[in-house]
């Protein structure tokens, strides 16, 4: 799996947007984008990721998860929904093999 920075670079290039253009549109210095793409800096905040996602026409939640962060909307569900919290608690205690079975059941993979 690609890192956040590698994925950001690929998306940006696919959209034919320079680091300077992206940086200007989200209000940061272009060197900040460069450092994220090379892995010299950790992925940015959720707020910045959302701005980037909109400009690059990427799914915000996927980009946030790629940055190894939990989207605010997911956190709210976990905190407010007892069933979601119970599901995550149970899945976290499962073996990798059992997690794979759950993934296949959810996605309908055979």
C-alpha atoms as one frame of an Amber mdcrd trajectory, in Angstrom:
protein
   0.000   0.000   0.000   1.266   3.443  -0.914   1.954   5.988   1.786  -0.144
   9.128   2.110   2.631  11.199   0.525   3.073   8.838  -2.422  -0.672   8.751
  -3.020  -0.906  12.526  -2.765   1.868  12.948  -5.326   0.186  10.505  -7.726
  -3.227  12.167  -7.379  -1.737  15.604  -7.837   0.163  14.540 -10.943  -2.901
  12.756 -12.340  -4.810  16.046 -11.999  -1.874  17.971 -13.524  -1.551  20.289
 -10.559   1.878  21.471  -9.426   2.967  21.534  -5.799   2.897  25.331  -5.960
  -0.667  25.393  -7.338  -1.941  22.964  -4.712  -0.152  24.815  -1.929  -1.569
  28.138  -3.083  -5.123  26.753  -3.195  -4.951  25.382   0.348  -2.974  28.272
   1.816   0.367  26.662   2.639   3.920  26.963   1.330   4.790  24.626  -1.546
   7.682  23.185   0.446   5.097  21.829   2.915   3.497  19.800   0.096   6.925
  18.606  -1.042   7.848  17.445   2.451   4.565  15.559   2.851   4.981  13.855
  -0.511   8.542  12.744   0.276   7.627  11.569   3.771   9.807  14.188   5.476
   6.653  15.350   7.284   3.747  13.375   8.679   0.410  13.658   6.862  -1.394
  16.945   7.529  -4.406  17.595   9.731  -7.868  16.413   8.755  -8.765  19.990
   7.836  -5.897  20.228   5.330  -6.600  16.740   3.973 -10.211  17.756   3.289
  -9.040  20.853   1.393  -6.589  18.770  -0.625  -9.245  16.148  -1.343 -11.661
  18.723  -2.702  -9.049  20.239  -5.007  -7.862  16.834  -6.240 -11.426  15.456
  -6.448 -10.551  12.574  -4.111 -12.685  10.881  -1.475 -12.106  12.779   1.776
 -12.636   9.847   4.125 -10.336   7.575   2.103  -7.622  10.226   2.150  -7.991
  10.710   5.902  -7.775   6.954   6.466  -4.747   6.764   4.165  -3.122   9.258
   6.538  -3.794   6.717   9.315  -6.325   9.009  10.956  -9.954   8.397  11.857
 -12.374  10.785  10.157 -14.383  12.907  12.586 -17.615  11.473  11.179 -16.433
   7.950  12.092 -15.402   9.020  15.581 -18.845  10.512  16.157 -20.521   7.251
  15.105 -18.279   5.195  17.382 -18.968   7.455  20.354 -22.719   7.781  19.766
 -23.614   4.296  18.493 -23.320   1.527  21.043 -23.500  -1.156  18.330 -20.629
   0.381  16.339 -18.479   0.554  19.458 -19.302  -3.068  20.345 -18.528  -4.220
  16.788 -15.122  -2.517  16.808 -14.334  -3.881  20.245 -15.106  -7.434  19.112
 -13.249  -7.122  15.814 -10.178  -5.742  17.580  -9.973  -8.956  19.617 -10.257
 -11.259  16.578  -7.390 -13.042  14.892  -6.298 -11.814  11.476  -7.924 -14.881
   9.939 -11.262 -14.111  11.574 -10.988 -10.435  10.568 -10.488 -11.567   6.986
 -13.680 -13.657   7.221 -15.578 -10.598   8.473 -14.124  -8.472   5.666 -15.179
 -11.030   3.064 -18.676 -11.268   4.567 -19.089  -7.490   4.522 -17.722  -7.078
   0.996 -19.442 -10.191  -0.354 -16.139 -11.753  -1.455 -16.055 -15.495  -1.917
